[in-house]
């Protein structure tokens, strides 16, 4: 059996100074998922360049300092372009509070499956029955806020 063909992707764990996390909602035929903003890295694009592009498109976030590489996740699912899933690298981004204002139109975002963007409190994460990606997002975010970034990226699993 051959190795799965994985798209390379980057995501940002965007935390504001009030300890809110910015998440985007993706709608799939069988479920909704709230995830961190980000997406596929284009050929030859650095992780930082890809994240700057994605955060501008999905949230309108322009000026930020890229933080530590904190998590990795490999997720198998059918993707356009013949991919069997994607390998995601997550980076910490700290920012002052801001009102998300995606640069892409909502029609463009919906074509990518994205239907909402908003800030979440830790308490909202903890009590929500929402599906998150990664699944343990609430615990992972609490660990970052409690202990700081891990010394090496953590594999978050599903």
C-alpha positions as CSV (number, residue, x, y, z in Angstrom):
1,X,0.0,0.0,0.0
2,X,1.4,3.4,-0.9
3,X,1.9,6.3,1.4
4,X,-1.0,8.8,1.6
5,X,-0.6,11.9,-0.5
6,X,-0.7,14.8,2.1
7,X,-1.2,18.5,1.4
8,X,1.1,20.7,3.5
9,X,-0.8,23.2,5.6
10,X,-0.1,25.8,8.3
11,X,-2.5,27.0,11.0
12,X,-2.3,29.7,13.7
13,X,-3.4,29.5,17.3
14,X,-4.3,33.2,17.5
15,X,-4.7,34.3,21.1
16,X,-5.5,37.9,22.1
17,X,-4.3,39.6,25.3
18,X,-7.7,38.7,27.0
19,X,-6.9,35.0,26.4
20,X,-9.5,34.6,23.7
21,X,-8.8,32.3,20.8
22,X,-9.8,33.0,17.2
23,X,-11.6,30.1,15.4
24,X,-13.2,29.6,12.0
25,X,-16.1,27.3,11.2
26,X,-16.0,24.9,8.3
27,X,-19.1,23.2,7.0
28,X,-18.9,19.8,5.6
29,X,-21.8,17.7,4.2
30,X,-21.8,15.6,7.4
31,X,-20.6,18.0,10.1
32,X,-19.5,21.4,11.2
33,X,-16.0,21.9,12.6
34,X,-14.4,24.9,14.4
35,X,-10.7,25.1,13.8
36,X,-7.8,27.5,13.9
37,X,-7.4,29.8,10.9
38,X,-5.0,28.7,8.2
39,X,-4.8,26.5,5.2
40,X,-2.6,24.9,2.5
41,X,0.9,26.2,1.8
42,X,1.5,26.9,-1.8
43,X,4.5,25.4,-3.7
44,X,7.7,27.2,-2.5
45,X,5.9,29.2,0.2
46,X,7.4,29.4,3.7
47,X,5.2,28.7,6.7
48,X,5.3,32.3,7.7
49,X,4.3,33.6,4.2
50,X,1.5,31.1,4.0
51,X,0.2,32.0,7.5
52,X,0.4,35.7,6.7
53,X,-1.7,35.2,3.6
54,X,-4.2,32.9,5.3
55,X,-4.7,35.2,8.4
56,X,-5.3,38.2,6.1
57,X,-7.8,36.2,3.9
58,X,-9.7,34.6,6.8
59,X,-9.5,37.2,9.6
60,X,-8.1,40.4,8.2
61,X,-5.1,40.1,10.6
62,X,-2.1,41.9,9.0
63,X,0.5,43.0,11.6
64,X,1.6,40.2,13.9
65,X,4.7,38.4,15.0
66,X,4.9,34.8,14.2
67,X,5.4,32.8,17.4
68,X,6.7,29.3,18.2
69,X,5.8,26.1,16.2
70,X,3.7,24.4,18.9
71,X,1.7,21.5,17.4
72,X,1.6,19.1,14.4
73,X,-1.4,17.1,13.2
74,X,-1.9,14.7,10.3
75,X,-5.5,14.4,9.3
76,X,-6.7,11.9,6.6
77,X,-9.7,12.9,4.6
78,X,-10.6,13.4,1.0
79,X,-9.3,16.6,-0.4
80,X,-9.6,18.1,-3.9
81,X,-6.5,17.7,-6.0
82,X,-6.0,14.0,-5.3
83,X,-4.8,14.5,-1.7
84,X,-5.6,11.9,0.9
85,X,-5.4,14.4,3.8
86,X,-3.1,17.1,5.1
87,X,-0.2,17.5,7.5
88,X,-0.7,20.7,9.6
89,X,1.9,22.7,11.4
90,X,0.5,25.1,14.1
91,X,2.2,28.3,15.2
92,X,1.4,30.5,18.1
93,X,0.3,34.1,17.3
94,X,-0.4,36.6,20.1
95,X,-2.2,39.8,19.2
96,X,-4.2,42.6,20.8
97,X,-7.9,42.2,20.5
98,X,-9.3,43.0,17.0
99,X,-12.6,42.6,15.1
100,X,-12.1,39.9,12.5
101,X,-12.7,41.3,9.0
102,X,-11.8,38.7,6.3
103,X,-10.2,40.1,3.1
104,X,-11.8,37.4,1.0
105,X,-15.5,37.8,0.4
106,X,-17.9,35.5,2.2
107,X,-18.7,33.9,-1.2
108,X,-15.0,33.1,-1.7
109,X,-14.7,31.8,1.9
110,X,-17.8,29.6,1.5
111,X,-16.3,28.1,-1.6
112,X,-13.6,26.8,0.7
113,X,-16.1,25.6,3.3
114,X,-15.6,28.5,5.8
115,X,-18.8,30.0,7.1
116,X,-17.9,31.9,10.3
117,X,-15.1,33.5,12.2
118,X,-15.2,34.5,15.9
119,X,-13.4,34.7,19.2
120,X,-14.0,32.1,21.9
121,X,-13.4,32.2,25.6
122,X,-11.8,29.3,27.4
123,X,-15.0,28.7,29.3
124,X,-16.9,28.5,26.0
125,X,-14.4,26.0,24.6
126,X,-14.7,23.9,27.8
127,X,-18.5,23.6,27.8
128,X,-19.2,23.5,24.0
129,X,-20.4,20.3,22.4
130,X,-18.9,21.6,19.1
131,X,-16.5,19.5,17.1
132,X,-13.0,21.1,17.2
133,X,-9.9,20.5,15.1
134,X,-7.8,19.3,16.7
135,X,-10.3,17.4,18.9
136,X,-8.5,18.3,22.2
137,X,-8.3,22.0,21.3
138,X,-9.7,23.2,24.7
139,X,-7.1,21.2,26.7
140,X,-4.3,22.2,24.3
141,X,-5.1,25.9,24.6
142,X,-5.3,25.7,28.4
143,X,-1.9,24.1,28.4
144,X,-0.4,26.8,26.3
145,X,-1.9,29.5,28.5
146,X,-0.8,27.7,31.7
147,X,2.6,26.4,30.7
148,X,3.6,28.5,27.7
149,X,4.7,27.0,24.4
150,X,6.1,23.5,24.5
151,X,9.8,23.0,23.9
152,X,9.1,20.8,20.8
153,X,5.9,20.7,18.7
154,X,3.3,18.3,20.2
155,X,1.5,15.8,17.9
156,X,-2.2,16.6,18.7
157,X,-3.6,13.5,17.1
158,X,-7.0,13.7,15.4
